[in-house]
């Protein structure tokens, strides 16, 4: 009989996985494969690469379950592993990988929609829609030029809508450093986007 994990907390599922329960591993995969992929995808903007990195990060997380400490949010621990995988890759490649219409590898309308940053308002005129898309493109390109640590902070704060404390936990940084990085990233973005504000 398949165990029911619907009411189980992450910590309970992790405990069962640590005990070698195969269905608990599948449950963690079910809960976190999508969110980890999404975070990595927003960082590297390439579907195939994000899938590979997310799979590697997930395997790494499952192999390191014994090092997870239950007093911390499991989601933050998982996002930290995913973020580290993305940042390590970006540092190696120094890619400028953001695109208004989604990741370079996005070929279907759905993939393009899933990977683009949405800035538009449904009640806008066609001209406003074009202007919003142009601004969105400029913002995404500017985010892509930030150093990986700043990019991670901006994506986690403004796209993933994570609180500062959780970002600090995910990135393994002091809270003050996270706030400084976000402040500096915003200043750099403001400078890069300055000409568009006129």
ChimeraX attribute file (.defattr): number of C-alpha atoms within 10 A of each C-alpha:
attribute: neighborCount
match mode: 1-to-1
recipient: residues
	/A:1	3
	/A:2	5
	/A:3	9
	/A:4	10
	/A:5	14
	/A:6	7
	/A:7	7
	/A:8	10
	/A:9	11
	/A:10	18
	/A:11	16
	/A:12	14
	/A:13	19
	/A:14	23
	/A:15	16
	/A:16	15
	/A:17	20
	/A:18	17
	/A:19	10
	/A:20	11
	/A:21	14
	/A:22	11
	/A:23	16
	/A:24	22
	/A:25	17
	/A:26	14
	/A:27	19
	/A:28	17
	/A:29	16
	/A:30	11
	/A:31	13
	/A:32	18
	/A:33	18
	/A:34	12
	/A:35	17
	/A:36	25
	/A:37	23
	/A:38	20
	/A:39	22
	/A:40	27
	/A:41	23
	/A:42	26
	/A:43	27
	/A:44	22
	/A:45	25
	/A:46	19
	/A:47	22
	/A:48	13
	/A:49	17
	/A:50	23
	/A:51	18
	/A:52	13
	/A:53	22
	/A:54	27
	/A:55	17
	/A:56	15
	/A:57	25
	/A:58	22
	/A:59	13
	/A:60	15
	/A:61	19
	/A:62	19
	/A:63	11
	/A:64	11
	/A:65	15
	/A:66	12
	/A:67	9
	/A:68	16
	/A:69	11
	/A:70	13
	/A:71	7
	/A:72	12
	/A:73	15
	/A:74	17
	/A:75	16
	/A:76	18
	/A:77	21
	/A:78	22
	/A:79	25
	/A:80	22
	/A:81	21
	/A:82	28
	/A:83	25
	/A:84	19
	/A:85	20
	/A:86	25
	/A:87	21
	/A:88	13
	/A:89	17
	/A:90	18
	/A:91	12
	/A:92	9
	/A:93	10
	/A:94	14
	/A:95	15
	/A:96	17
	/A:97	19
	/A:98	26
	/A:99	20
	/A:100	21
	/A:101	20
	/A:102	26
	/A:103	23
	/A:104	15
	/A:105	14
	/A:106	19
	/A:107	12
	/A:108	9
	/A:109	10
	/A:110	10
	/A:111	15
	/A:112	18
	/A:113	15
	/A:114	17
	/A:115	23
	/A:116	20
	/A:117	20
	/A:118	14
	/A:119	13
	/A:120	15
	/A:121	10
	/A:122	7
	/A:123	8
	/A:124	11
	/A:125	10
	/A:126	9
	/A:127	9
	/A:128	13
	/A:129	16
	/A:130	13
	/A:131	13
	/A:132	17
	/A:133	18
	/A:134	14
	/A:135	18
	/A:136	20
	/A:137	20
	/A:138	19
	/A:139	22
	/A:140	20
	/A:141	19
	/A:142	20
	/A:143	25
	/A:144	21
	/A:145	19
	/A:146	18
	/A:147	14
	/A:148	21
	/A:149	18
	/A:150	22
	/A:151	21
	/A:152	27
	/A:153	25
	/A:154	23
	/A:155	17
	/A:156	23
	/A:157	17
	/A:158	11
	/A:159	13
	/A:160	14
	/A:161	11
	/A:162	17
	/A:163	11
	/A:164	17
	/A:165	14
	/A:166	21
	/A:167	24
	/A:168	20
	/A:169	18
	/A:170	24
	/A:171	21
	/A:172	14
	/A:173	12
	/A:174	13
	/A:175	16
	/A:176	12
	/A:177	11
	/A:178	25
	/A:179	16
	/A:180	14
	/A:181	18
	/A:182	22
	/A:183	15
	/A:184	14
	/A:185	22
	/A:186	16
	/A:187	12
	/A:188	17
	/A:189	19
	/A:190	15
	/A:191	11
	/A:192	16
	/A:193	16
	/A:194	10
	/A:195	8
	/A:196	11
	/A:197	7
	/A:198	5
